[in-house]
Amino acid sequence: MNRGWWLRFGLLMFFILVAVVHVFPTMANLNLETTKFPYKKKVNLGLDLQGGLYMVYGVDFQKVYRETLSRSVAGFSDELKKAGVTAATGEINASTAEDPSVTLTYPAASQDAVKETLKKQGYTLRTLNDKPGSMELALGRDYRGVIRDNTLNQSVQVIRNRIDEFGVTEPSIATKGDNRVVVELPGVKDIERAKALVGRTARLEFKKVNTEAQANLPALVAEARQKGIVYKEGEKYADYVAKLNEYLKGKIPADSQVLFERPATGEWQPYLLYTNVRLTGAELTDAMVSFDQNTQQPHVSFQMNPRGAVTFEALTREMAPVGGKYQYLAIVLDDVVYSAPRILGPIPGGSGQITSGGSGDQAFKEARDLAIVLRAGALPAQLDLLEQRAIGPSIGADSITHGITAGVVGCSLVFIFMIVYYKLSGVVATVSLLLNFLFTFAILIGLDATLTLPGIAALALTIGMAVDSNVIIFERIRDELTDGKSVPAAVQAGFDKAFSCIFDANITHGIVAIILLNFGTGPIRGFAVTLLIGIVTTLFCAVTVCKLAFDWYLGAKGKRATHLSI
């Protein structure tokens, strides 16, 4: 054996050793927390193999568009005010759900100034109807596309941040189409908690209580109840609140809305809140679970950034009591009032707390989850759960068992065929196939990739591609021997002439795998990743491992190599 052969052989032994180290904890089912084995990592099993939760959420873009339009028009009105034009904004017209509009009225003499100021808004607003003294505005078409993309991407990022803190291994969070978010959580056992953690909007707002009209509110809510507007078990809270506020239009101030405090026990407490939001959870820098020193009940303490702290102090200063009349500031999370403390004076520092009113372990769990979603950030839009599938671990275990059984039977038949048909060369091919599987599995573990049921199918396909490569090489060698070439020359020519065919076939498979990886989701991506790894290991094993074995045989036989078992 020459020096080059020993170098290639040593490199192969090194790769085998590294692969065995990677695979051993999984194959031996080691406890990673207690084992003394130096490598502490196992293969990550996908949702279909270890069970878990699969959810599809729809994004409520209609509400996002309405809120964005409201903010944009408010900013436009402020710019008009700076230009000396007083404008009034009507109610948002949502008859076209995907393209809401609003009418702005102003003095007809200011028409040119309004149009000039509108140009400065760029592509955010467009004109639907323009008359002297009034203008119907809607969001720009390109701007709506930007809002849609940003909302989807931000939703995925916020959900991923929450799941990371929840402690799920290898979650899959991806967009589907232009209004869906798909969430896969392998190994999750507390399904209801996971759903609440993912789907909670966590929009924190601070709203002033309309104390002047608050006194009449209980009577108005009771009147609505008599008209059949009541909250029914199983109904969406947001739908009930929307129906109630729609019924109370004209009976409560136009700049106010009714929301409820929902204690764990007892009656819901209605609050009449101004719709204008001066401060939101976007200004939070931290949120953590704390305990009341007297009652030991858990609550969530939060801290704002410097800008939020300044705004909070200014807001509470404006609400300081005048002539013995107090004002109240409601802390609202996802349109539910958590508390409405009385403001005694300016509150510096930008800190506060949210109490849920519960008790025991359940209250602590709620407080901890609330702290998680506040730290991770609010979802930019409401997510509606459209589809849910809970996969039990026993189903995944059955899939693994059946997959292993099918793989063992299939590979055994392939190995038997190769050995019977190609004799000693078939034994070489069998060793090459086993190493191919070992390297593929080790790379999956090393890259922290997730093995799914389609991934097992990709492993089987990898073995098939490897067999195909060996068949091409062996048949080329047979052809060269039939043409009368010597054994060494036939082996060299067989590998040289087969390489281009093997390379082209694997490149074609690789292109398909890359397309699946970029456009697929969940298990499809798992299939693509495993297939890409299999393509690399197939090329290595077919060209390197088999050639190494044939070179060893020819080197050992020397000039006596006049026959080849193929």
N, C-alpha and C positions, 0 to 999 in steps of 0.2 A: 504494500500500500504506500502511495506517495504522500508527501506532506499535505497536499491540498485535500486529499480524501480524509485524512485524520482531522484536519481543521473543520471540514464540513460535518464529520461525525461528532466531534466535540461540541459543535454548535447545536446539533440536533439533540444531543443528550442534555445540554443546558436547557433547551426549550421544553423538553419532556419533563425535566425536574421542576421547572417553574410552573408548568401546567398542572402537575400532580399536586404541588403545594396549594395551588388555587382551588383545585377540585376537591381535595381531601375533606375539608370541613363540611361540605355539602354531602358528599357520598357517605361519610361516617356519621352524619347528623350530629355534629358536635354542638355542645352548649357553648356559645361564643362568650358568655359571661364568666364561665368557670374554667374553660379549657386553658391549658398552658401551651397549646399549639401556637406557633408564632404568627401564623396568618389567620386573622379573625374576620372572615367575610364569607357569606353564603350567597347562592344564587337568589335573586329577587323573583318571586313568583307573581305572576299577574293576577288580575281579578278573577279570571276564569279558572285558575288553578288553586288559589288559596281562599276564594270566596271574598265577599265584600259588598260594596254598594256602587251601583251604576245609576247616575242621574242625568237627566237632560233638562236644562233650564231655558225658558224663553225670556228674552230681555224686553221690558216694557219701554220701547222707544217713544211711544206717544207722550208719556209723562216727561221724559227727558226733553223732547222737543218743546213741550209747553213751558217747562221751567227755563230752558235756555232762551226761548223767545222772550219770556217775561224779563229775564236779566238783561238781555240785549236791548230791549225797548226802554228799560229803565235807564240804562247807560246812555242811550240816545237822547232821552228826555233831559238827562243831566247836562249833556253837551249843548242841547238847545237852550237850556236855562243860562248857561255861560254865554251863549250868543245873544241873550236878551229876549228869547222867545219862550213864552209860557205855553206849555202843551199839556193836554189831559189824555190819559190812556183809558180806553174802554176795556171791557172784559174780553178774554181770549176766546176766539171762535174756533172750536175744535170739531166742527162738522166734518172737515177733512182730517182724519186722525193723524195721518203722516205729515200733514202740512198745515199746522194751526196758523191763525192770523190774528191780528189785533188792529183796531182802528185808533189812530192818533188824531186828535183835533187841536187846532191852533188858529190864531187870527189869520184871515185870508191874506192880509197884507204882508205876512211873514213867509209867504210861499217860497220865494227865492232863497231866503236864508235857511229854510228847512231842507230844501233840496241840496243846497251846498253842504250843509252839515251831514246829510245822509251819505254823500259821496265819500266822506272821511271814514265812514263805518266799514269801508271795504266790501268784502263779499259776505259779511255776516247777515245783512238784511237786504231784502229786495221789496220792490213796490208791486202790489197786486192791483190797487185801485187808487188813482190820484185825482182828487178834486180840490178846488179852492177851499182851504180851511180844514181839510181832512185828508188822511192818507192811510190806506190799509197796508200793513206791513207783514211780511213773513220771513222766515229764515231763508238765506241764500241756498240754492240747490247744492252747490259744491260744499257749502258749510255744513249742510245736513249730512253729507257723506263723511266729512271729517268727524262730526259728532258721533256718527254710528261706529266708525272704526275705533275712535278713541274710547268710546264706552265699552265696546267688546274687549279691547285689549286691557283696559283698566280693570274690568270685571275679572278677567282671567288672573291678573296679577294680584288683586286683592284676595281672591279665593285661594290662590297658591300661598300667600302669606299666612292666611288663617290656618290652612291645612298643615303648613310647616310647624306652626306652634301647637297644633293638635297632635302631632307626632305620628302621622301616617307615612309609612315607607313607600317610596315610589308611586306617588299619586299621579294620575294623568288628568290634566285640565287643559282643554282645547276648545277653540271655537268650531262651530259647525254651521255652514251656510252664513247668512248675514244677520241672523238674530237668535242663534242658539249657542249655549255653552254646555259642553259635555264634561262631566266630572266622574272619574273612576277612583274609588278609594279601596284598594286591596286590604284585606285583613281587618276591616272595621267591624266591631261587634256592637257598639252602641249606636245603632242606626239613627234613632230619633235625634240624639245629640248632634251627630254629624250633619244631619239635614238642617237643624236649627243653626248650626255654626256656619254652614255654607250659604244658606239662603237668606240669612238675616241682613237687611240692608245696612243697619247700624248707622243711620243718618242722625247725628246728634245736633240738636238745634236749641238755641236759647230764645224764648219768645216771651214778650211782655203780656201779662194778663190784662184784659180789658175790664178793669174793676168797675167802671161806670155801668156797664151793661151786664156784668156778671150776676147781679142779684136776680134778674128775671130769667136766667138760664134754666134752672131746675123746672120751672113751670113750662117753658117752651119744650124741653125734652119730654116732659110728661104728656104734653099735647101731641107730640110726634108719636109717642108710644101708643096713644089712643087711636091714632090713624094707621096703626099697624107697622110703624117703622121701629122695629125692635131688633136687637142682636139675637140671632139664632145660633145654637150650638153647631159648630162645623162651618159656619159662614166666615168669610174673610172679614177681619176687623176693618180693613181699609175700605171694603165695599159698604159696610154698615155706616161708617163715618161719612163716606161720600154721599150716600142717600140721605142721611140726616141733615147734612149741610145744604144739600140741594133743596130739601123741604123747608128749611129755615131761611132761605133767601128772602130778603125783604123784611124779615122779622128780627134779624141781627144786623149789626153794621156791616157794610160791604167789605171793609178792610179787616174783618175778623172771621174766625172759624171755631168750630166746636171740636175739642179733643177730650179724651177721658184719661183719668188716672185709674188704673186697673189693679187694685189690691188683690192679694191672694185670696182673701175672704172679705165678704161684705159687698156693699153696693159700689158700682162704678161712680166716680166723682167727675162730673162734667166741668170743663173749663172753657171760657171764651177767650181765645188768644188772638192777638194781632198776627196777621199773616206775614208781616214784614220780619225778616230774619236778619239780625245784625251780627250774629256770631254763630259759627257752626263747629262741628267736630274736626274740620280740616285744620283748625289751629291747635289741635292737641299734639303734644310731644310725648306723653306717656300716660298710661293708665294701669293701675294695679289694685289688687284686692287688699283692703285694710279692715280693721275691726274696731267697732265702737268700744271705747274704754269702759263705758258703764254697762252696756247691754251685751257686749261681745258679739253683736250681730255683724255679719260681713257687709261691706259696701265697696263700691269702686271709687277710688280717689284718682283724680286726673289733674294733669298739669298742662298749661298752655304755653305756646311759644311767646316770645316778647311782643309780637304784634297782637296776638290774641289777648295777652295780659293787659295791654294798653286799651284795647277795645272793650274788654270786660270791665276794667276800672271806670272807663268813660261812661259805659252803659249803666253801671250801678250808681254812678254819681248823678246821672240824669234822673234816676229813679229814687233818689233819696227822698224821705218824707217831707212834705210841705204842709204846714198848718195842721199837723197831726194825722194827715192822710197818708197811708202807706200804699206802696205799689208792690206787686209780686212778679217774680221772674220764673217762668216755667222751664224746667229742664225736660226737653222732649226727645225721646229716642224712638225712631220709626213711627212717629205720630202717636206715641203713647206718652202721657205725662208721668214722669217718674217722681217729680216733686215740684212744688211751686213755693219756694221760700219767700218770706217777706224781706224786702231790702231795707236795711236800717241805715245804710250809707255806702260810700264807695268801698269796693273790695279790691285791694291791690294784690299783686303776686300772681294772679291768673290761675288759682287752684280752686278745686271744689270737689264735691263728692256726689255720687248717685246711689240712692238706697232703693232696694227692691221690695222691702217689707216682708220678705219671707223669713224662714228660720231653719236651723239645722243644716244637714249636709246638702239638701237641695238648694238652699239659699247660697251656700258657699259655691256650689257647682255653677249656679246661674251667674254669680258675681265673677267667677273666674272666666267663664265663657264670654261675658260681656267685656271684660278687660281685654281679652284676646281680640275680639272684633274691633274694639275701639283703637287698639294699638295698630292693628293691620290696616285700618282705614275703612271708610264707608264705601259701600258699593255705589257706583255712579248711577245705577238704575235699579228699579225693582226687578227681582228675578222670580218668575213663576215656574214652579215645578211642573213639567209637562210629562215626564216619564221617570219611573223609578223601578229598578230591579235589584232586589237583595239576593245575592248568591251565597248559599250556605257552604261552609268549609267541606262538608261531606261530598258535595257535588264536585268541588275542585279535587279532592282526594281521589274520587272515582276517575276523573279525567286523567290524573297523573298515572294511576294504576293501569288504565286502559291504554294510555299512550306508551308507557314503558313496555307493556305486553306486546302491543302492535310493533313497536320498534325492535324488540328482541327477536320476535318471530320473523319480521321482514328482513332484518340484517342477517340473521342466521341463514335464511334461504339464499340471500345474495352471496354470502361467504361460501356456502356449499357449492353454489354454481361456479363461482370464480375458481375454487380449488379443483373441482372436477374438470372443468373445461380448459383451464390454463395451467394445471398441475402446480409445479413449484413456483412459477411466476404468480399463480393465483394466491399462494400463501403470502408472497410479498405484497400483493394488492390488498389482502385482508389486513395485514399489519398496517399498511398505509391508511386504510379506511378507519381503523381503530384510533390511530394517532390523529386523523382528521377530526373525528368526533371529540377526542380529548382536548385538542387545541381550541376548537370552536366553543366548547363548554367553558374552558378556562378563560377565554377572552370575554365571554358574556359576563362572567363573574367579575373579572378585573375591571371592566368598563361600567360596572353597576347597572348593566342593562337588565330589562325585565323579561323573563321567560313566560310566554303565554302559550295557550293551546295552539294557535297558529304558529308560534315559534317552534313548537315541537314538530309541526308539519314542515317548517323550514329546515329543521335538522334532518328530517327524513329526505327532503329534497336535496340537501347538501350531500348526503351519502349517495343518492342517485347520480348527482353530477360527478362525484368523485369516481364512481364505478364507470361512468361513461368515459371519463378521462383515461382511466386505466385500459379500458377496452380499445380505445383509439390507439394508444401507445402500443399495446400488445399486437394488435392487428397489423400495424405498420411494421413492427419487427418481424412478424411472420411473412409479410410480403417481401421484405428485404432478404430474408433467408431463402424464400422460394426463388428469388432472382439470382441466387448463387453467391451472395456476399458472405463473408466470414462472420462469425458470431459477434466479435467486437464491432465490426463495421455496421452490421445490421442493427445492433443495439443503439449505437450512436445515431445512425440515420433515422431509426424509428422515433427516438425522442426529439430529434431536430425537426422532422417533418410533421410530427403530431402537435408540436407546441403551438403553431399558429392557429390550428383548428381549436385546440383547447382554450387558448387565450381569447379568441373571438367569441366562442360560446359563453364563456364566463363574463366577458365584458357586456354582452347582450343581456345576460341575467342581471348584471350589476346595474345597468341603466334602468331596467324595470324596477329593481329594488329601491333605487334612489327616488324614482317617481312615487312609489308607494310610501316611502318615508316622508316625502314632502307634503303629499296630499291626503294621506291616510290618517286615521285616528285610532287610538287604543290598540287593540289586538293586531290591526293591520300594520301599524308601525312596528310592533313586536316581531311580526313575520319578516318585515323588511330588514330590520336590524340583524336578526339571526341569519337571514339569507346573505347579507353583505359580508358578515364575518365568515360564513361558510365558503363564499367564493374565494376569499383570501387564503383560507386554510387549504382549500381544494387545490389551488394553483401551487401552493408550497409543497403539499404532500405528494401530488402527482409528479411534479417535475423534480423535486429534491429528494424525497424519501425513497421513491422507487429507483431513481437513478443511482442513489447511493448504494442500494442493495445490489443492483446489477454491476456497478463498478467494483464492489467487493468481490463478487463471484468471478468476474473477469480477471481481477488482480490476483486472486488466489489460484486460479487455474492457469493463468499466463497463456503460453502458446498451446496448452492442452485444451483450451476452451473451444472445442469443435462441436459441441452439442449444447443446446439450451432447452430446459424443460418449460416449454411454452405451447 
